[in-house]
Every structure is written in C-alpha cells, then in structure tokens.
Amino acid sequence: MTEQTAPKSPVTTEQFTNEIKEQLKYAQGITVEQATDADIYVAASLAVRRHLVDSWATTQKDMVNGGTKAVGYLSAEFLMGKQLRNALLNLGMLAEFDDAVKALGHDPQLVVDSEYEPGLGNGGLGRLAACFIDSLASLGVPAFGYGIQYKYGIFKQEFDAEGKQVERPDYWLANEEPWGHIDYNRSQKVNFGGQVVEEDGKKVWKPAWSVRAVPVDYMVPGYKSGRVNTLRLWSAKSYDEFDLLTFNKSEYLDAVKPQVEAENISKILYPEDSTPQGKRLRLEQQYFFVAASIHDAIRVFYPGQDKPDLTTFPNKITFQLNDTHPVIGIPELMRVLIDEYGYDWDTAWDITTKTFNYTCHTLLPEALEVWPARLIGELLPRHLEIINEINDHFLEELKGLTRDKERINRMRIVTEGDDPQVRMAYLATAGGSHVNGVAELHSQLLKDVTLRDFSDLFPKKFTNVTNGVTPRRFIRLANPRLSNLITEGLGTDKWLSDLDLLQGLVPLADDPEFVKKFAEVKHANKVAFANFAKDRYGFEANPDTMFNTMVKRLHEYKRQSLKILALIARYAAIKNGTINVDDVLPRTVFFGAKAAPGYYMAKLTIQLINNVARVVNNDPDVKGKLAVHFPANYNVRLAQHLIPATELDEQISQAGKEASGTGNMKFALNGALTVGTLDGANVEIREKVGADNFFLFGMTVDEVEDLYEKGYDPAKYYEADPRLKMAIDMISNGAFSDGDRNTYAPLVADWLTKDYFMTLADFTSYADIQYEIEDLYRDQDAWNRKAILNVANTGYFSSDRSIEDYLERIWHTGPLA
Ligand code: GPK
C-alpha cells in the first residue's frame, strides 16, 4: 500500500460532467452534440476555474488582513505552459476530468491538446518565473506575479526548404482563452513623455500621453496548500478609444491612431534572450508594467486610503526584480513616494531600498541592460532626474566607504560624457537590499567579476539562490510513468511537495527489480515520444537507439556548434571507416532551439543543424546508427514530451557563461545522464549525483581565463585533432550545402579565427568522452543505476527549495497562517 496524499477531487465524475455541460450551455451557447474538442476544453477550463475561486478569494483576503508580507515577483516574462492539466492536478481532478470528457464522447488528450500554449517568455528566465509562482502558491506564501499580457508571444518557429529559421507571429489570443480574467475596473493609468516643471518649489511631472493598464488575472493554484495566488498581467489600452474630432473630419485611420499606438505597448514579446534590446518600445513596456504594478500594490494593501502610511510598505510586500527589465521600478517608487505622497528623499530611499531585491541571470557583460539617459529623459523625464539624484547620493556614499577614485568612477550608475548611459544592474544593486545570482558558481563570479566593486563595498548585499524547477509540471505531469514508479518505490506520493524524499530511492538503484521497472518506464517514454514525433513532426525515431537531446535557446555560448561538430566527426568516421559500423552505438540526436531573429550566427547554426540532419538521415551508410532530428518550435509542451524520453542530456556551455541552466535539472530529475562542463548549476548537480554519475569534460572557468590571457588561437586545435579537422572541412567543402562552399563560410571563419567561446579548444575532450558514454550505455543495468541515482539525488533542484532559500535569505516572510 502506498500512502496517497494528493488532493482529493471536490467533485465526482458525474458532477464534473454536468458542470462542463452547464458551461457549454450558459457560457458558450453550444450543445453537447455541437461541441468540438476545443469547445470542451474551454468549458472544462471554465468549470475548473470555478473550483479555484473560493480559495483565490480567501488567499487575497488573508494576504491583505493577515500581516504576512507578500512577494511581488516583477518579471517581463512568465513562460507558463499549458494551464488546464496543471490546475486539474492541483485540484486532484485529473481522473474525473478524463472520465467526464470520455462520458461526453471526447478524447481527453485531444481536449488537452487544443489548449494553445501561452508563450509569454523566451527561455530559462521566463520559465523560472513560472516555476517560482507555482512554488510560492504551493508553499502557501502570498504572492503576485506581475508582468505583461503580450498579445503576441515568442514567435512560432518554422524551417524553410533550406533549413533556415522562419519566424511567424504567435497570435495566441486569437483563440478563446478561458484562464485570464480581464478586470477593467482595476485599471491603472501610466504616463509618458512631457516635461518636469516647478510649482511652489515642487517638481511636477506634466506627461504628454497616458496609457491605460488593464489587469488580466490568472489564478495560480498551489499544490496541496489550499492557496491560490494571482498572476496579474497588464494589457495596454488606449484612453481615447476613438478621437471623435478627427473622425468627424472623416479621417478614419487617424482617428484610431492613438489607440493603435497605446496598444502597441503590450503587443509583442521581444524575442531576445541574453542580449539587450535597446529599443524605445521595450523601455515603454518595462515602465508600463512596473508602474501599474506598484500602484496596484498600494491599492491592494491600503484599500480606500487617501493618505496611507507608506513607511509600512516594505512590511506589506517585497518586490523581486527578475533581471534588470523591471529596474525602472526603483525610480518609479521614489517618484510615487516623493511626488504623489509627499515623502522626503531619505524616507523615500529607505522605503525603496527595503522593498526591492534584484536577481541577476547572466554573466555576459553585454547582456546587462544599459539605457541612454537621453531616451529615459524623453520618455520619463522625472525618472531621469531621480536617477541622476540617486547617482549623486550614491557617489557621496561611496566617498565615505573608499578613497579609490577610480573604483568610485567605475561604479557610477550614470556614466559621464556627452551621451550618458544608465546602467540598470548598478541601479538595481544600489537601490535594493539584496542581489543574488542563480547558482553557486554564478553568484561567486558575480561577486568576483561582474559586480566586483559592489560586492567589495557591500558584501552583505550579495547572496546566492540556486534555481529550481517545479516537480508538479516537470515530473508528475510530464512523466506520469516515472511518477508512479517513484511513488511505488518510496511508498508515498509525498515527494511531490517534498522533493528531498527522492533520496529514498538511492538503495533502489541496487535493486534489480526496481532497475528493470525504471528501464521499462524509460523505454515506454521513448516509444511514446516516437509516436508523438511521428504524429506531430512526421519523423521516425527508433526507440531502440540512445536518445540524446540538446534543447535550449540557440546561443554561441551554449555551444550547439560543439555538439554538431562532434556529430559530424562521428558521421565522417563511420563513412570513411575510421570506426567500424558494427562498433557504433546507435544514437538518435534531438535538437530544439529558437534563435533571436536578428542573431545571424545563431540562425546559421540552425541552418547547419537542419542540413546535417537532412544529409545524415538520408545516408544509407549510417542508417540505423545515427539519426538527427530538429523538431521546430521548441516550447514547454515539447519539453514535457521530450525530457522524459531522453537518456543523455547536453549541458555543454563554455565554463563561466551559463548562469545556471534549468533544463539540466529537469533532465536529471527525469532520469537522464548529463554530459556537461563545469558551468552554472551543472557544478551543483554533479556534486549531488556524484562525479561517477555525471560525464564531465572541458575546461574550467580558470582554464578558460588563462587561455584568453595567453592568447587563444583556435586554428591550432583544428590542426591538432584530425576528427575536428575532418568535420570542419566537410562543412567547408559543402557536404551540408549541396556542394556550395559559401553557405557556412561565416561560421567556419569564426571558428578558425575567433571562436570566442572556445568550442574548438573543448572539442577533443568532448569527442573523447563519447567513448566513455557509449561504453556505459552498452551496460544497460549500469547506465540505469546511474540514471536512478540522478533522480534520487536531485530533489534539491525543486523550485520549492529555491523559494525557501529566497524566503530565508532575501524576503524574510513565509506562508500565510
Ligand atoms: C539569462 F540573461 C538571461 C536572459 O536574458 N534570459 C535567460 O533566459 C537564463 N537567462 C540563463 O541563461 C540561465 O542560465 C538561467 O538558468 C535562467 O536565466 C534562469 O535563471
């Protein structure tokens, strides 16, 4: 008997069937006979939502009245994934849903599939925000996620006949969207432009235009906590829907112009990842959601009060700045406190610095946002004044801490010169209580390198919180077979809310019966993925080969090129007989990656991967030994299918460049082994699972630094390893471009002359470790034993643990009573 602690359904199947029928009839005006899968999806979602409403209301009430400080997670991205099954899981209604839908004559899978995935994020940063609000709710901590309801999410990726990435708009709101509740009665006014004037010795901002920020609320149900938090995404609307005066002159298009311009603000998610986007509209977006959120929090926590005592604000809510995107919130809160509520500078600064904390997600210096002061001045003139004043006060403070003038100068929030720039990471560090990195190594490098001066003078501000992922979505929903086996192995399902319990599986790694079952689960997942892939993408993947996956954004530092070069080298070796075909371990390699639309090298790499796939998959010489697939449009849904089926995961960034990674955690928790560098959270994963159960290769951070210093010459590595030379030459000779030698010339030239991320320098150790990987894989029992140890030892990487660390180290709050 296993202990079942999962939530119990509030309804029977019969009741839920009736609720779906009611929604169909009264909300949608559709009969059961007329209903399509998509209609059932909407009806079921609306019905499910009703079961959350009471807890949502009590959670809000308890939050406002209860005196427990809330968390406001300010993030330009929330990459939520599909909602329906997550809500069903948290309500304990998965089985009732399946049965009700079947009773209505529909296939539950098709109904679930008709939900359109909201893609309101780019990658790791946005998905982390989604995991965090899930964990906050599951821990019962009162919280708001605050962000933007983009009308168009991350672009839909397609590949053209040449294998190039094509971006298509993701108009997700063209579909019925039952989860978001738009609340016109709680909109906020957000101002832009104009100038600052002095009136009675006071600064007064006279804005030129305003946008109406309308909240769209999503319920965030906790698992087993009985709490339901709020994700409040702002949508931009115009105040002057329609300019009558202009319209009467029958200039129809002009009449709707202000509306179009205002609504542009929340129209589209910038598809950039780990690169800054210095665009006016982007700054407008940032200010738009942050200003609306700050005013919203004041409205929520001081209801109906004209003159609230805002010195208590930091006891009501703590704002976490998810990267630099919301950092304009710091001068905004200062402005609100001083200009709108009449506080003096010092009081306002005290409140502000106690309210904000900043999470940094990168080490690439070029990825830290910097805004031209001129642009800020045009859009937000009062904020620019405040930022300059913050800078002045800060420089004064520094003079009291150090005599090192150069250091003080390096730390300027606003740079000097004709075209001063505002460094948002510095503003965040100065204007908040804590700064954290997202993995041990990353936080250390932040202190030692990126924010060195700050950490030297303000050591107590700096801390680490290692990222995590939610086991509800990424184990329970994504991998029900493994979930059942874990529950069986542990004798309880409690691990879903206490992931450290996975440790209890350690002894089972030596139990042949359990190992066999684990192997069966993995194989069943591979078969299921092969079926899904056949159905969705039209390719055949052989489940009796090793499934080897690299999924993440396409970026040079992540080094998809290292994987593709090693793959080409392997292909070449089979073809020219360097390795005997019979000795080759059959492997199927999966890639998934979107490139920023303006990132030339990344897009060329995508083209190369697609063409390597085309050539390899059509070559009878390697048939059954090597296959490469690149399903387009990698997203949360594809992750949920592919990760459970993967046996070998690639985390091969150049050491010191990947802040954390979170895919690495999802794979380990789903029983894949990792081949990876000592980078980001790989370091901690390897520590937890044990060096024997992790395929480590490549240079360390220090070795990378030394090599940069010595002078890195990639061509030397090309000459030194014949496998690498062969691979690059094949590309140059047109093997993957129908003989054309120019197609990939820019990639090849970069590798041979620059190779900033040292792909070539790490090639040999990466190619060598493949033998070790394959030897182990040939001994399936030994492989599975290590895979089980990965699952058992990675409970630490639950986002519940991350949130507990934030609560203890940064937020100093906890669950509602
Ligand atoms: C970091 F700087 C950025 C960015 O713009 N977008 C983004 O997704 C990622 N990230 C890091 O690259 C990952 O290493 C990390 O795990 C993730 O943020 C969450 O912290």
Residues whose N, C-alpha, C, O or C-beta is under 5 A from the ligand:
A	BS01	GPK	G123 G124 L125 L128 D273 S274 T275 H361 T362 A367 V438 E658 A659 S660 G661 T662
